[in-house]
Structures are given as C-alpha cells and as structure tokens.
C-alpha cells in the first residue's frame, strides 16, 4: 500500500499536468488529454483515488480550458 501523502501528491501532479495540457490548445477536449496521461507514472493510482464526481468535474474543467485555449489560439491566428 502506498503512503497517503504520496497518492495525494500523484493526484495533484496528474491534475496539474492535465490542466497544462488543456491550456496548451493542442486538445479539443479531455479525451485526448486522458489518453496522453495514461502513459504518465501514477496515473492509474490518481484515477483510482479520484471519486467519480471529482473526475466528472475535472473532465468538465478540462473541456472548458481546452475550448478557451483553442479560442485564444484561433483569435490570435486571425489577428496575425
């Protein structure tokens, strides 16, 4: 069994990485981000630890961040 602080740290690290990927503008929604994160060490532990409700909220947040990033990228590209 892994120490609770270690799993909490891994969850936080995975969430921060997911948010960073969403803000990058490379993904249209959370599906691609989750697929990319599956290769990250600790992802399975973080996924198990996040409750279904928290995971749904995170997915919704990632989808919003993706949309905002892509809208910003599109607006910047139009101005150039």
N, CA and C of each residue as an Amber inpcrd file, in Angstrom:
protein
   240
   0.8410000  -1.1890000   0.0000000   0.0000000   0.0000000   0.0000000
   0.8820000   1.2480000   0.0000000   0.5320000   2.1830000  -0.8410000
   1.3020000   3.4130000  -0.9680000   0.8950000   4.3900000   0.1270000
   1.8510000   5.1930000   0.6000000   1.5710000   6.1930000   1.6290000
   0.5270000   7.1860000   1.1190000  -0.4120000   7.6000000   1.9910000
  -1.4670000   8.5330000   1.5530000  -0.9250000   9.8390000   0.9800000
   0.1340000  10.3700000   1.5580000   0.6860000  11.6290000   1.0490000
   1.2130000  11.4490000  -0.3630000   1.7590000  10.2660000  -0.6480000
   2.3040000  10.0190000  -1.9800000   1.1930000   9.9530000  -3.0150000
   0.0840000   9.3030000  -2.6910000  -1.0220000   9.2400000  -3.6580000
  -1.6480000  10.6230000  -3.8330000  -1.7340000  11.4080000  -2.7560000
  -2.2550000  12.7700000  -2.8820000  -1.3490000  13.6090000  -3.7740000
  -0.0480000  13.4450000  -3.6060000   0.9200000  14.1650000  -4.4380000
   0.7440000  13.7660000  -5.9010000   0.5960000  12.4570000  -6.1630000
   0.4270000  11.9840000  -7.5370000  -0.8580000  12.5280000  -8.1530000
  -1.9310000  12.5750000  -7.3680000  -3.1940000  13.1260000  -7.8740000
  -3.0130000  14.5850000  -8.2660000  -2.3790000  15.3390000  -7.3900000
  -2.1430000  16.7520000  -7.6790000  -1.2840000  16.9440000  -8.9090000
  -0.2610000  16.1190000  -9.0390000   0.6410000  16.2110000 -10.1910000
  -0.0980000  15.8940000 -11.4790000  -0.9360000  14.8740000 -11.4530000
  -1.6980000  14.4840000 -12.6410000  -2.6950000  15.5860000 -13.0120000
  -3.3770000  16.1520000 -12.0240000  -4.3480000  17.2270000 -12.2930000
  -3.6410000  18.4380000 -12.8800000  -2.5040000  18.8340000 -12.3110000
  -1.7610000  19.9890000 -12.8430000  -1.2900000  19.7320000 -14.2720000
  -0.8350000  18.5230000 -14.5470000  -0.3870000  18.1870000 -15.9020000
  -1.5750000  18.2110000 -16.8670000  -2.7200000  17.6940000 -16.4330000
  -3.9200000  17.7120000 -17.2750000  -4.3280000  19.1490000 -17.5910000
  -4.2710000  20.0230000 -16.5930000  -4.6130000  21.4280000 -16.8190000
  -3.6220000  22.0920000 -17.7700000  -2.3490000  21.7640000 -17.6130000
  -1.3330000  22.3290000 -18.5050000  -1.5980000  21.8970000 -19.9450000
  -1.9140000  20.6180000 -20.1320000  -2.2020000  20.1180000 -21.4800000
  -3.4480000  20.7860000 -22.0570000  -4.4630000  21.0020000 -21.2190000
  -5.6950000  21.6460000 -21.6970000  -5.4130000  23.0800000 -22.1350000
  -4.5840000  23.7740000 -21.3870000  -4.2680000  25.1700000 -21.7200000
  -3.3540000  25.2930000 -22.9380000  -2.7450000  24.1930000 -23.3400000
  -1.8040000  24.2460000 -24.4620000  -2.5000000  24.5120000 -25.7910000
  -3.7880000  24.1900000 -25.8820000  -4.5150000  24.3760000 -27.1330000
  -4.3480000  23.2190000 -28.1100000  -3.6290000  22.1790000 -27.7070000
  -3.4050000  21.0290000 -28.5960000  -4.5560000  20.0310000 -28.5830000
  -5.4370000  20.1360000 -27.6010000  -6.5100000  19.1480000 -27.4540000
  -7.8660000  19.8280000 -27.5830000  -8.8190000  19.1230000 -28.1860000
 -10.1600000  19.6770000 -28.3370000 -11.0240000  19.4010000 -27.1130000
 -10.7130000  18.3250000 -26.3620000 -11.4570000  18.0040000 -25.1430000
 -10.6140000  17.0980000 -24.2490000 -11.2090000  16.6400000 -23.1590000
 -10.4550000  15.8750000 -22.1650000 -10.0680000  14.4750000 -22.6460000
 -10.7110000  13.9550000 -23.6640000 -10.4310000  12.5990000 -24.1230000
  -8.9750000  12.4320000 -24.5430000  -8.4710000  13.3300000 -25.3470000
  -7.0780000  13.2480000 -25.7850000  -6.1010000  13.4560000 -24.6380000
  -6.4770000  14.3110000 -23.7060000  -5.6200000  14.5660000 -22.5520000
  -5.5070000  13.3070000 -21.6960000  -6.6300000  12.6830000 -21.4240000
  -6.6150000  11.4690000 -20.6110000  -5.8210000  10.3770000 -21.3100000
  -5.9880000  10.2650000 -22.6080000  -5.2190000   9.2700000 -23.3660000
  -3.7180000   9.5310000 -23.2300000  -3.3220000  10.7950000 -23.2980000
  -1.9140000  11.1530000 -23.1670000  -1.4040000  10.9030000 -21.7450000
  -2.2530000  11.1510000 -20.7610000  -1.8450000  10.9810000 -19.3680000
  -1.7480000   9.5200000 -18.9470000  -2.3910000   8.6250000 -19.6630000
  -2.3440000   7.2140000 -19.2980000  -0.9190000   6.6710000 -19.2810000
  -0.0240000   7.3040000 -20.0130000   1.3690000   6.8670000 -20.0530000
   2.1870000   7.4140000 -18.8860000   1.6230000   8.3880000 -18.1440000
   2.3540000   9.0150000 -17.0400000   2.3430000   8.0950000 -15.8260000
   3.4950000   7.9600000 -15.1890000   3.5960000   7.1370000 -13.9900000
   2.6970000   7.7220000 -12.9110000   1.8820000   6.8850000 -12.2900000
   0.9910000   7.3230000 -11.2260000  -0.4090000   7.6520000 -11.6890000
  -0.6580000   7.6000000 -12.9950000  -1.9850000   7.9560000 -13.4960000
  -3.0430000   6.9880000 -12.9810000  -2.7490000   5.6950000 -13.0020000
  -3.7340000   4.7110000 -12.5380000  -4.0960000   4.9400000 -11.0750000
  -3.0840000   5.2240000 -10.2630000  -3.3320000   5.4920000  -8.8420000
  -4.2000000   6.7310000  -8.6780000  -3.8920000   7.7720000  -9.4210000
  -4.6650000   9.0090000  -9.3380000  -6.0990000   8.7780000  -9.7990000
  -6.2640000   8.0300000 -10.8630000  -7.6130000   7.7600000 -11.3820000
  -8.4290000   6.9800000 -10.3560000  -7.7960000   6.0000000  -9.7100000
  -8.4960000   5.2210000  -8.6870000  -8.8750000   6.0960000  -7.4970000
  -8.0100000   7.0190000  -7.1580000  -8.2110000   7.8480000  -5.9630000
  -9.2820000   8.9240000  -6.1840000  -9.3540000   9.4660000  -7.3850000
 -10.3650000  10.4900000  -7.6620000 -11.7450000   9.8350000  -7.6830000
 -12.6570000  10.3960000  -6.9360000 -14.0220000   9.8850000  -6.9340000
 -14.6660000  10.1840000  -8.2760000 -15.7110000   9.4560000  -8.5970000
 -16.4070000   9.6610000  -9.8670000 -16.8500000  11.1100000 -10.0290000
 -17.3880000  11.6950000  -8.9680000 -17.8680000  13.0750000  -9.0370000
 -16.7130000  14.0360000  -9.3100000 -15.5930000  13.8150000  -8.6140000
 -14.4220000  14.6770000  -8.8190000 -13.8750000  14.5070000 -10.2270000
 -13.8810000  13.2780000 -10.7310000 -13.3830000  13.0220000 -12.0810000
 -14.2770000  13.6900000 -13.1280000 -15.5900000  13.6520000 -12.9220000
 -16.5160000  14.3330000 -13.8470000 -16.2770000  15.8400000 -13.8270000
 -16.0710000  16.3960000 -12.6380000 -15.8050000  17.8320000 -12.5210000
 -14.4940000  18.1990000 -13.2100000 -13.4770000  17.3520000 -13.0490000
 -12.1880000  17.6040000 -13.6920000 -12.3290000  17.5480000 -15.2080000
 -13.0550000  16.5690000 -15.7100000 -13.2600000  16.4670000 -17.1580000
 -13.9640000  17.7120000 -17.6960000 -14.9660000  18.1920000 -16.9700000
 -15.6790000  19.3990000 -17.4010000 -14.7360000  20.6010000 -17.3930000
 -13.9070000  20.6990000 -16.3640000 -12.9470000  21.8020000 -16.2970000
 -11.9600000  21.7220000 -17.4620000 -11.4630000  20.5290000 -17.7450000
 -10.5040000  20.3640000 -18.8410000 -11.1380000  20.7210000 -20.1770000
 -12.3860000  20.3200000 -20.3740000 -13.0830000  20.6690000 -21.6190000
 -13.1990000  22.1890000 -21.7710000 -13.5320000  22.8890000 -20.6690000
 -13.6220000  24.3600000 -20.7210000 -12.2620000  24.9850000 -21.0150000
 -11.2060000  24.4790000 -20.3560000  -9.8670000  25.0080000 -20.6010000
  -9.4340000  24.7860000 -22.0450000  -9.7570000  23.6180000 -22.5870000
  -9.4280000  23.3370000 -23.9920000 -10.1300000  24.3290000 -24.9110000
 -11.4150000  24.5450000 -24.6600000 -12.1800000  25.4670000 -25.5040000
 -11.6160000  26.8840000 -25.4150000 -11.2820000  27.3140000 -24.1980000
 -10.7190000  28.6550000 -24.0300000  -9.3680000  28.7740000 -24.7290000
  -8.5410000  27.7530000 -24.5900000  -7.2110000  27.7940000 -25.2160000
  -7.3360000  27.8080000 -26.7330000  -8.2190000  26.9890000 -27.2620000
  -8.3800000  26.9400000 -28.7130000  -9.0010000  28.2250000 -29.2320000
  -9.9020000  28.8260000 -28.4870000 -10.4920000  30.1040000 -28.8980000
  -9.4290000  31.1900000 -28.8940000  -8.5670000  31.1700000 -27.9000000
  -7.4780000  32.1450000 -27.8400000  -6.4980000  31.9470000 -28.9680000
  -6.1920000  30.7070000 -29.2930000  -5.2850000  30.3880000 -30.3890000
  -5.8850000  30.8240000 -31.7060000  -7.1720000  30.5590000 -31.8860000
  -7.8460000  30.9420000 -33.1130000  -7.8990000  32.4540000 -33.2570000
  -8.2070000  33.1430000 -32.1590000  -8.2760000  34.6070000 -32.2100000
  -6.9140000  35.2010000 -32.5080000  -5.8800000  34.6350000 -31.9310000
  -4.5180000  35.1260000 -32.1750000  -4.1200000  34.8770000 -33.6240000
  -4.4910000  33.7170000 -34.1540000  -4.1410000  33.3850000 -35.5420000
  -4.8600000  34.3280000 -36.5170000  -6.1000000  34.7080000 -36.1930000
  -6.8430000  35.6110000 -37.0610000  -6.2400000  37.0070000 -37.0980000
  -5.7120000  37.4420000 -35.9550000  -5.1010000  38.7770000 -35.8860000
  -3.7880000  38.8570000 -36.6270000  -3.0960000  37.7440000 -36.7280000
  -1.7530000  37.7600000 -37.3440000  -1.8020000  37.8900000 -38.8410000
